[in-house]
Amino acid sequence: MKRDGLIMRCLRQRNFVIGLILVGIVLAAALVSYFWTPHSPTRINVPGRLAPASSVHWFGTDHFGRDVFSMILVGSRNSIGVGLVAVTIGVLTGVALGLLASAKRGWVEDLIMRMADFTFAFPAILSAILITAILGPSTFNSILAIGIFNIPVFARITRGAANAILARDFILAARAAGKGRIRITLEHVLPNISNVLIVQATINFALAILAEAGLSYLGLGTQPPDPSWGRMLNESQTFLFRAPMLAIYPGAAIMIAVLGLNLLGDGLRDALDPRLARSR
């Protein structure tokens, strides 16, 4: 599939375009936060606490007098960073294990799949609680927990997709030409399942952001004074009736990021497999 044709096919998908816009907003917020914020997101100003939205504080201030808009901007950077690194861990490790299981078969495949089943028994939040009990709460530990949970997801998907490719006729031709399992896997299997992996990575990116927000909400993720959307939700509970916007702003940010990535993944899936689009 030519690159130009793929781009045009993606742009014809409504979900892809909407998702791209929403994700672009979040990415723009994260990039801007590296160079500029209206105020320092960690500066405490108790006399100006719980101030409403104004020209000085666009989203108002929280119970410590910190600028909410600045915290949202920096929080986007933390959420994207945690999600990106966690998904990268899952992709690199899970894809390698899935390809190994598909290429070797036998006891190697059984061992990898049973390890994946075991890992599934410990969701990201439970893994984070276990890791935190040993190492203490931190951003790194939340990345580790989410990344570990992503590994069996990509291992299973890679193994299933690779097994389907290995049953094709051109694989038999490659074997007849004298190519070994590893070479066939790298030259023929991996390129043909890359579309599936890209779509799954997009969807898991959204789940990673949601998991990071959940862990921060529980106090297991990003720690003070670094802003986090999940912790902002937790801190807003006490002032829910007095200043409801403190919960609405980070909640809306999480919704935009997760919805955008899900729509982007859905649009990519339709663009990469036109049969799905025709069936709708």
N, C-alpha and C positions, 0 to 999 in steps of 0.2 A: 504494500500500500504506500503510495507516494505521500510525502509529508504535506504538500499543498492540499492534496485530496482529503487527507485526514483532518487538517485544520478546517477546511470548508464544511466537512461533514459534522465536526464538533460544533461549529458556529450555527449550524442549522438546528441543533438540538436546543430547545427552549430551556430545559433544565440545566444544561451545561452553561449557557449564557448567564442565567440568573445566578447559578452557583459561582461562576467566575467573578461576577460583580461583587457578590457578598464576600468571597474569599479575598478579593482584591482590596476591599475596604479594611478587612482585618490586617492584611499584610502591610497596607499603607500605614495604618495606625502603629504597627510594630516598628516599621522603619523610621517613621517620624519620631517615635519616642527615643531613638538613639541620639537624635540631634536637638530635639526641642520638646519641651512640655511647658504649659502656661505657668506652672509653679512646680516646685520640688515635690514629688509624690510622698516624700517622707517627712516634710516640714510640718511640725505640730504647731497649731495656733488655737489654743483652748478658748480664748475670748471669741473667736469666730466660728465656733463649732456649730454644726447643723444649720449652716446658712443656706438659704434657698438659692436656686440658680440665678445668676446675675452676669453682668458684663465682665466682672472680675473673676468669678468662679462659675464657669459655664454650666457645670452640673451640680453646683453647690459644694458644700464641705461635709465631711463625716463627723463623727462624735469626737474626734481629736482635732478637728479644724483642718484636716488635710484636704487638698483639692481633689475632688472625685474624678474629674475629667483626666487629670494627670495620672491618677492611679489606674484608670481604665486603659490609657495608652500604654503604660509600662506593663500592666497586667497582660495585655495582648502579646507582648514580647515574651513574657515568661511562659504563657500557655503554648504559643507556637514553638518555642524552643524545646519545652518538655515533650510535646507531641512529636516533633520532628525527630529528636534523638531517640525516643522510645520506639517509634515506628521503624527507624533505620536499624536499630538493634534487632527488632523482630524480622525485618526483611532479610538482612544479611545472614543472620543465623538460621532463621526458619527456612529460607529458600535453599540454603546449602544443605540442610538436613533433609529437606523434601526431595531434592535432586539425588542425594546420596541414597536415600531409601528406594527411590524409583530405579536407580541404575543398578544397585547391588541386589535388591530383592532378598528373599530368604530371611535368615535370622537378623540381618542388619535392618531390614525394613520393619520387622516385627518389634525389634528393640526400640527403634526411633518412634514408632507409632505408640507403643506402650508408654514411653516417656512423655509423649505429647498428651496422652490420656491422663497421666498422673498430674501434669502441670495444669490441665484444665480443672482439676479438683480444687485449685487455689486461685480464685479470681484476683484481679488486680488489687482490690481494696484489702482482701484478706492477706495477700502477699505483702502489701505495704505495712500492714499491722505487724506481721511477723518480722519483717526487715527492720521496722522502726523499733521494735522491742529489743533488737540486738544492737543496731547501729545508731538509733535516734532519728527523729523526724528531720527531713531535709529534702531539698529539690532533687538531689542526686538519688536518694532512696526511692522517691516516687518514680523517677525515670526508670530505675532498675526494676521496680515492681511492674510497671506498665509494659516495659520492654520484654520481660520474661513471659508475661501473659500473651504477648503478641507472637512469640516464637512458635508455639504449637499451631496457631491459626495459619500462619504462612507455611509451616511444614506440611500440614494436611492438604491445603489448597494446592501447593506445588506438587506434592506427590500424586494427587488425583489427576491434575491437569497433565503432568508428565507421563503418567501411565496411559492416558488417552492418546497422547502423541506417539508414544512408543509402539502403539498398535497399528500405526499408519503404514502404508505401503512404502513410502519413501524412506522410512527407517530400515525396512528390510533391505532396500537397495543400498543404503549406507553400510549396513552390516556385510552385505555381499561384496562391497568394495574394500573390505578389510578394516573398516574403522572400528575402534574399540568403544567400550561403553562410555568412558569419560569424554572422549572426543565427540561422540554422537550427542551426549548430553549438552555439551557446551556449544556445539555448532548447529544443532538441529532442534533440540528440545527447548532449551532456555529461550531462544529468540521467538519460538512459536507460542510460548506461554507468558511472554512478557506483558501482553495486553491485559491478561487476567490479573497478573500481579500488580500492575499499575492501578487498576480499578480498586482492587482490594486494599492497596496501600492508602488510597485516598479515603476510603470508608473508615479504615482503622485509624487514620489521622484524626478524623472527627471523634471517634470513640476515645482516643488517647486524650484529646483536649477535655472531653467530658469527664474522663476518669481523673485527670489532673485537678479539675475543679472540685470533684467529689472528695479527693484526698485532701486538698487544701481546706475544704469546708470542715473536714474532720480534724484538721490540725496536723495532718501527716505529710503535707506537701511543702510548698514554698513557705518559708518561715519569715516572720517580721524581721526587719522593716520592709522587705521586698513586697510590693503589691501583688495580689493574686485575686482573680475573679471569685474563686471559691471562698477564700477567706473573707472577702468583702461581703459576700452573701451571709456568711456566718455572723459577722459583726453587725450586720444590719437588722438582725432579728429583734434585738432589744428595742429598736426605734422604728419598728415596722409601721405603727400607727401614727407616730409623730413625724417621721420622714420616710415615707414608703419608697421614694425615688432612690434611696440608698440601696434597696434590693432590686429595683427595676433596672437600673443602669447595668450592673454586672450580669444580671440575668439575661438582659437583651443582648449583651456582648457574647455570652456563651451561646445563646440561641442562634445569632447571626453566624458565628464561626461553625457550629455543628451543622446547621441547616445548609450553609453554603458548601461545605465539603461533601455532604451527602448528595446534594443536587449535582455537584460537579462529578462525583463518582457515578451517579445514575446517568448523567449525560454522556460521560466517557464510555460507559458500558453499551449504551445504545449506538454511539458512533462507531465503536470498534466491532460491534456485532449488529449489522443492519437488520438481521432477522428479528431481533427484539423490537426494533422500532416499527417494523411492518406489522408485527402481531398486535400492536396496541391500537 
